[in-house]
Amino acid sequence: MKKKICMLVFNAVTSDPRVTKEAETLSSTYDVLVFGIRNSTFLQNEERVNGYSVCRIDNIRKKIDSTRLNFLTLVRLSLNKVWGLYKLARLAIQTKADVYHAHDFEMLPIAYVASKVNRGRFIYDSHELWVEQRADFPGWFKKIVMLGENFLIKKAEQVITVNESIAEELKKRYSLPEKPAVIHNFTKKVSGPLMVSQFAAEGIRKTIVLYHGGYLKDRGLEEMIESARYLPADVLFRFRGDGPLKEHLQQLAETYIKEGKIEFCPPVPMKELVKEASECDIGIIPYKPTCLNNYYSLPNKLSEYMMAGLAVAASDVPEIRKLNKKVRFGTLFDPYDPKSIAEAIIKLTQDKKMLVESKARAKEWAMTEGNWEEEGRKLVNLYKDLLGEEE
């Protein structure tokens, strides 16, 4: 009989690439059940997906604007979250499992209590530096979170995170005896020749610079739009996504949209991201390091762009800089400076040999070591070691 894993996450599950990849990978060896929240009437409470089961508790509430945090908004967000956490906790405690896998800080207390009640094992999967994800988190709030995380992270039998910088920070911050295991959140392999990569290099069409993802605060999207003024007419910015800043960004880009230098496209399903990205030439990541979490980030879209065979122009932050030094996938820039962003793109577009070679190196790295198949094996081995099973 397969051992049972209970994963816990405070989102709708299917929109979280790390959770879905881990659940699918582990489902070949274990019985995997993922508890999440049903925050839309379009979602099912229960479903079977790619070999694992999903169970969502209802947490549909009136939307709260979280773009600006003040005391009242923070209280409303907290009460909304507490209600959802209570229902998730009740469900987890009632579920007998061999391992309780907490995805991010919110799930830590639930996984810990459920593991104690049901005598199971306990894993903490830190997708980010949770307490450092927003520069406007009040000091008192951060202190409370850190006290809780400091206590609970030491109770976990295994701590996992997404890159070396965050692993080092967690070890140092909470005086952990060992550095957390690093399982990168790379995308799955997508094979196929780089059919489109030569078009821009041969001057057949414009060079397309893609940003796909959420239109959110601190992602440097305003500076990216402003950089269009410094770019030649044969460079096109393609925005593909959605989010609370959509209308604001479209208004900001109105002139460039009319000039044919910027276009906005609708989002596509997560499984189609790499395929759609392969129509472009350069992927851009203009995230601003406004908080420690952003500073240490290695965004999912970097892996997605590289798997699509794109060169990449990105913010000059430690994890991205380190990977670019190793792979040489493109150029780096100051995300606060629109002119710096433009210069990084122009460097790639004017040197066609550099563009083609950067694209090829990115794809080769993604297919050989920078993919989920490689990282997934690490996760399976970690579980087997935790449960005392032979590899």
Summary of the structure (lengths in Angstrom):
residues: 391
radius of gyration: 21.5
end to end distance: 17.4
largest distance: 64.5
contacts: 1312
relative contact order: 0.11
helix: 45%
strand: 19%
